[in-house]
């Protein structure tokens, strides 16, 4: 979705600029959320990540019931071509009436040719709340 790409690009202007492939990795994650594509979003995560099963269930439930638009700004980005530790300013708008914004601590590792998120805190950023 072009809007999601624009929002990520706008967010990048206010934080640090990660390597191009890392920025692209998160851009496609933001697009998957906007497109309500849980499988594509979850494909960015390592299934062995602690808490993955609950996170997967929360994401699937959220995208089944809600429209989600988000932006990601890179606050910190440290690492190399195999592993990066980031802090992300993740702003999530759910159904135009609920908004969450948190600093997410995230670790990505290269698995084969693809990046995968291996740690994500807080895991409940996308959890459906009453």
N, C-alpha and C positions, 0 to 999 in steps of 0.2 A: 504494500500500500504506500503510495507516494507521500501521503500526509505523515505517516510514521517516520519515513526517511527524513523528511523535512524537519520534524520535531527533534530527531536525534541530531541532525546537523546543527540546528539552532542551539541545542544543549551543549554540543561540543565547543561552541564558541566561548563558553563560560568556564570551562575546566581545562584539565591537561589534555593533550592530544595523544592518544595511544597510537601504536603502529597501525597501519592501514588495515591489516587483516583482523586485528582485534576490534577496531571500530566497526568493520563489516560484520563480524560475528555478532556483536550486540545489536547492530542495525537490523539484522535478520530476525533476532529474537523479538525486538520491539514490533516488527512487522507481523510476525506470527501472532502476537497478542492482539493486535488491531484486526487481523484477519480471522480471529476466533479459531485459530488452528493449534489446538493443544498439542497434537503430535509433533508439529514442527517446532513449537516452543520447547517442549520437553526433550527434543532431540539435541538441544544445546547442553543438556545435563548428563553427567555420568550416572548411570543407574545404580552404581555402587556408592554414590554420595550418601553420607549419613542423613537419614530422614527423607530419602527420595520417595518412598512409597506414599507417605502421607502428603508430601509436597505434590506429587503427581495427582493424587485424588483431589486435593484442594484446587489445583489448576484446572483440572477437567471440569469440576463442579462450577467453578467461577466462569469459565468460558462457555459452558452450556447455558448459563442463565443470564450472563451479563455482557455488555459491551465494555471493552477495556482499551483505553488509550494511555500510552505511557511515554515518558521521556527519560533518557539516561544521560547524565553528565559524568564524566570521568573526573573524580576528585584526586585520586592518586593512582599511579600505575607503575609498578616495579616488577622487574623480572627479565626474562630472556626469551628466546624463541621456543623454549620448551615449557616454561611455567611462568605465570604472571600472577601477582597478588594485587588486587585493585580495591579501591573504595569507590562506589558509584552512588551518585545522588539520583535515586530512582523515584520518579514522581508518577503515581498511578491514579488515573481517573476511571472510576467504575460507574457506569450508567449515568454519567453527568451529574450525579448527586452525592457521590462519595469520593473522597480524595484521600490518598495516603502518600506521604513523602518521607522517605527514610534514607539514611546512609547505609548502603548494603556493603558488607565485606564479602568479597568474592575471590575465589582462586580458580584460575583456569589452567588446564594442562593440555598439551598437544597429545592427542591419541591418534596415531597414524598421521594423516594430513589435516585433521580437523581439531579445532579447539573444543574442549568440553569443560563445563563448570563442574568442579569437584568439591567445592565448598561454597555455601551461600548462606549468609546470616544477615537478617532474620528470615528464616524459612516461612514464617507466617505472613509475609508481606502481601501475598495474594490470597490469603485464606478468607473465605466467605464469613462475614460477620453479621450477626443479627441486627 
